[in-house]
Amino acid sequence: MSVTPYRGPGYRQGMRPARRVREMRGREADSRRPRLGLRGAEPAGRFAGTFTSHYIDTGDLRQHVVTGGDGPPLLLVHGWPPTWYAWRLVMPALARDFFVMVPDQRGCGLSGKPEDGYDTGTLAADLVALMDALGHERFAVAGHDTGMWIGYALAADHPGRIVRLAVAETPLPGVSPSPPLFADAHLNNALWHFAFNRLAAVNDQLAAGREEVYFGWQFATKAARPLPGYAVRHYIGTLAASPDALHASFAIYRALDATIAQNQQRKTRRLPMPVLGIGGGHSLAEQVADTMKLAADDVQTLVIPGCAHWIAEEAPEETLAALTAFLASYRDEQATAHTPGPQSAPI
């Protein structure tokens, strides 16, 4: 395993970390990397001074991860179809209390895009290898959307590694009851992408050149508070950057047969760690926690009012408050463990 700060085309000696992040031009990058200014949150300078970007080789996969902060380790796992950038609005504040690590999943953003390995067991193993490379044995996890799928696999397959698990905003295939084929219009609008994304090739053909139509619809219709245009343009630009990027974006859905079979086995083993299920009030609401109660005993429920699917971007302050409260005991326990005890007075 190796850890490589980005040094590809566009790098200049002395370049500030945030500039390295937004000027990446590796083979997985696209030329429309967004600015890292944070609307309504921390100033961009604080982000630049806190976070750095790395490539980390773990076996046959090159992973991209943004890291920064000080404290016990916290892994943030993005969903579909964004990248690590979906967490940008909560990262600086979390970094005051935690060492924050935010990767691009296999097939996403600047990480490698191999042809296979998109079942959640393999995706979870990718992140275990990443955490090993970064030197963290035990850590907390927060996962959104497909990041919830991966977070569940991490907690179930590697329970000794995960201290606390926060998840948000998706059904859990193989654990949640499967919705009917002929659902009402509202449910169909929310879930039809599951079937479309699982197709072998025709989805690539239909979406290529129309990324703004397909992915733009996903971002617009699943938000109660519109996402900023710069973020949506970045996500769509990343997906449209190459045929490989578009094809890999569907891969986690194409692997659902394997993931469902894995989850049916996982749910026979109850999760031992505390779990927080977060739902948007205009989206899944209590259903996220209800789903996790099928797999874990210590489950807390949180609903964010006025928010739909994209919690960390629609409601960053509420998401930050939820994660901070849920992780407070983990933070405090780690701080106590690393505080020296009273010293004997010299004689």
Secondary structure as the mmCIF struct_conf table of DSSP 4:
data_model
#
loop_
_struct_conf.conf_type_id
_struct_conf.id
_struct_conf.beg_label_comp_id
_struct_conf.beg_label_asym_id
_struct_conf.beg_label_seq_id
_struct_conf.end_label_comp_id
_struct_conf.end_label_asym_id
_struct_conf.end_label_seq_id
STRN STRN1 SER A 2 PRO A 5
BEND BEND1 GLY A 8 GLY A 8
TURN_TY1_P TURN_TY1_P1 PRO A 9 GLY A 10
TURN_TY1_P TURN_TY1_P2 GLN A 13 GLY A 14
HELX_RH_AL_P HELX_RH_AL_P1 PRO A 17 ARG A 22
TURN_TY1_P TURN_TY1_P3 GLU A 23 GLU A 23
BEND BEND2 GLY A 26 GLY A 26
TURN_TY1_P TURN_TY1_P4 ARG A 27 GLU A 28
TURN_TY1_P TURN_TY1_P5 SER A 31 ARG A 32
HELX_LH_PP_P HELX_LH_PP_P1 ARG A 33 ARG A 35
TURN_TY1_P TURN_TY1_P6 ARG A 39 GLY A 40
BEND BEND3 ALA A 41 GLU A 42
HELX_RH_AL_P HELX_RH_AL_P2 ALA A 44 THR A 50
STRN STRN2 PHE A 51 THR A 58
TURN_TY1_P TURN_TY1_P7 GLY A 59 ASP A 60
STRN STRN3 LEU A 61 GLY A 69
BEND BEND4 ASP A 70 PRO A 72
STRN STRN4 PRO A 73 VAL A 77
BEND BEND5 TRP A 80 PRO A 81
HELX_RH_3T_P HELX_RH_3T_P1 TRP A 84 TRP A 87
TURN_TY1_P TURN_TY1_P8 ARG A 88 VAL A 90
HELX_RH_AL_P HELX_RH_AL_P3 MET A 91 LEU A 94
TURN_TY1_P TURN_TY1_P9 ALA A 95 ASP A 97
BEND BEND6 PHE A 98 PHE A 98
STRN STRN5 PHE A 99 PRO A 103
HELX_LH_PP_P HELX_LH_PP_P2 ASP A 104 GLN A 105
TURN_TY1_P TURN_TY1_P10 ARG A 106 GLY A 107
BEND BEND7 CYS A 108 CYS A 108
TURN_TY1_P TURN_TY1_P11 GLY A 109 LEU A 110
BEND BEND8 SER A 111 SER A 111
BEND BEND9 GLU A 115 ASP A 116
BEND BEND10 ASP A 119 ASP A 119
HELX_RH_AL_P HELX_RH_AL_P4 THR A 120 LEU A 134
TURN_TY1_P TURN_TY1_P12 GLY A 135 GLY A 135
BEND BEND11 GLU A 137 ARG A 138
STRN STRN6 PHE A 139 HIS A 144
TURN_TY1_P TURN_TY1_P13 ASP A 145 ASP A 145
HELX_RH_AL_P HELX_RH_AL_P5 THR A 146 ASP A 157
TURN_TY1_P TURN_TY1_P14 PRO A 159 ARG A 161
STRN STRN7 ILE A 162 ALA A 168
BEND BEND12 GLU A 169 GLU A 169
TURN_TY1_P TURN_TY1_P15 PRO A 173 VAL A 175
BEND BEND13 SER A 176 SER A 176
HELX_LH_PP_P HELX_LH_PP_P3 PRO A 177 PRO A 180
BEND BEND14 LEU A 181 PHE A 182
HELX_RH_AL_P HELX_RH_AL_P6 ALA A 185 ARG A 198
BEND BEND15 LEU A 199 ALA A 201
HELX_RH_AL_P HELX_RH_AL_P7 VAL A 202 ALA A 207
TURN_TY1_P TURN_TY1_P16 ALA A 208 GLY A 209
HELX_RH_AL_P HELX_RH_AL_P8 GLU A 211 THR A 221
TURN_TY1_P TURN_TY1_P17 LYS A 222 LYS A 222
BEND BEND16 ALA A 224 ARG A 225
HELX_LH_PP_P HELX_LH_PP_P4 PRO A 226 PRO A 228
HELX_RH_AL_P HELX_RH_AL_P9 GLY A 229 LEU A 239
TURN_TY1_P TURN_TY1_P18 ALA A 240 ALA A 240
BEND BEND17 ALA A 241 ALA A 241
HELX_RH_AL_P HELX_RH_AL_P10 PRO A 243 SER A 249
TURN_TY1_P TURN_TY1_P19 PHE A 250 PHE A 250
HELX_RH_AL_P HELX_RH_AL_P11 ALA A 251 ARG A 254
TURN_TY1_P TURN_TY1_P20 ALA A 255 ALA A 255
HELX_RH_AL_P HELX_RH_AL_P12 LEU A 256 ARG A 266
TURN_TY1_P TURN_TY1_P21 LYS A 267 THR A 268
BEND BEND18 ARG A 269 ARG A 269
STRN STRN8 LEU A 271 LEU A 271
BEND BEND19 MET A 273 MET A 273
STRN STRN9 VAL A 275 GLY A 280
TURN_TY1_P TURN_TY1_P22 GLY A 281 GLU A 286
HELX_RH_AL_P HELX_RH_AL_P13 GLN A 287 MET A 292
TURN_TY1_P TURN_TY1_P23 LYS A 293 ALA A 295
STRN STRN10 ALA A 296 ALA A 296
BEND BEND20 ASP A 297 ASP A 298
STRN STRN11 VAL A 299 ILE A 304
TURN_TY1_P TURN_TY1_P24 PRO A 305 GLY A 306
BEND BEND21 HIS A 309 HIS A 309
HELX_RH_AL_P HELX_RH_AL_P14 ILE A 311 GLU A 314
HELX_RH_AL_P HELX_RH_AL_P15 PRO A 316 ALA A 337
TURN_TY1_P TURN_TY1_P25 HIS A 338 HIS A 338
BEND BEND22 THR A 339 THR A 339
HELX_LH_PP_P HELX_LH_PP_P5 PRO A 342 PRO A 346
#
